[in-house]
């Protein structure tokens, strides 16, 4: 599991979600909301994933607002490892 710094895991406004995440290159562990499609559960994320189009299933944590004003989600774990 990836350890993310700067996340307050005691807050009630942020939580864990299952999702598919669009990642053209795996260079970051945080993603803007427009790169996320939330799913009902892990199985749904695995079914909706499209590796050929770079949509990978993951468990993410958020949302939070960046200093630039973007809504962000943070990677908790990949269910399929993306390859660059």
C-alpha positions in Angstrom: 0.0 0.0 0.0 1.3 3.5 -0.8 1.7 5.8 2.1 0.6 9.3 1.3 1.9 12.3 3.3 -0.4 15.3 4.1 -3.7 13.4 4.4 -5.7 13.7 7.5 -7.2 10.2 8.0 -9.3 11.4 11.0 -11.4 13.8 8.9 -15.0 13.0 8.1 -15.0 14.8 4.8 -12.4 12.5 3.1 -12.9 8.8 2.7 -11.8 5.8 0.7 -13.4 5.1 -2.7 -13.2 2.4 -5.4 -12.6 3.9 -8.8 -11.0 3.7 -12.1 -8.3 6.3 -12.7 -7.0 7.6 -16.0 -3.2 7.6 -15.9 -1.3 8.1 -19.2 2.0 8.0 -17.2 2.4 6.7 -13.7 4.4 9.6 -12.3 2.1 10.8 -9.5 0.1 9.4 -6.6 -2.5 12.1 -6.7 -5.1 12.8 -9.4 -7.5 15.6 -10.3 -11.2 14.7 -10.1 -11.6 14.8 -13.9 -9.3 11.7 -14.0 -11.5 9.7 -11.7 -14.6 7.6 -12.2 -16.0 6.4 -8.9 -17.3 2.8 -8.7 -19.7 1.0 -6.3 -17.1 -1.5 -5.1 -13.8 -3.2 -6.0 -15.4 -5.7 -8.4 -17.1 -2.9 -10.3 -13.8 -1.0 -10.6 -12.2 -4.2 -12.0 -15.0 -4.7 -14.5 -14.9 -1.0 -15.7 -11.2 -0.8 -16.0 -9.8 -0.5 -19.6 -6.1 -0.9 -19.5 -5.7 -0.3 -23.2 -7.2 3.2 -22.7 -5.2 3.7 -19.5 -8.1 3.5 -17.0 -6.8 1.5 -14.1 -8.8 0.2 -11.1 -7.7 1.6 -7.7 -8.7 2.5 -4.2 -8.4 6.2 -3.7 -8.7 8.7 -0.8 -10.4 12.1 -1.0 -11.6 14.5 -2.1 -9.4 17.4 -1.0 -8.8 20.8 -2.4 -5.3 21.6 -3.7 -3.6 24.9 -3.1 -4.4 25.7 -6.8 -8.1 25.1 -6.1 -8.4 21.7 -7.9 -10.4 18.8 -6.4 -7.8 16.0 -5.8 -7.9 12.3 -4.9 -4.9 10.3 -3.6 -3.9 6.8 -4.5 -4.4 4.2 -1.7 -3.6 1.2 -3.8 -3.7 -0.1 -7.4 -5.6 -3.3 -8.1 -3.7 -3.8 -11.4 -0.2 -2.3 -11.6 0.0 0.3 -14.4 3.0 0.0 -16.7 4.6 3.1 -18.2 
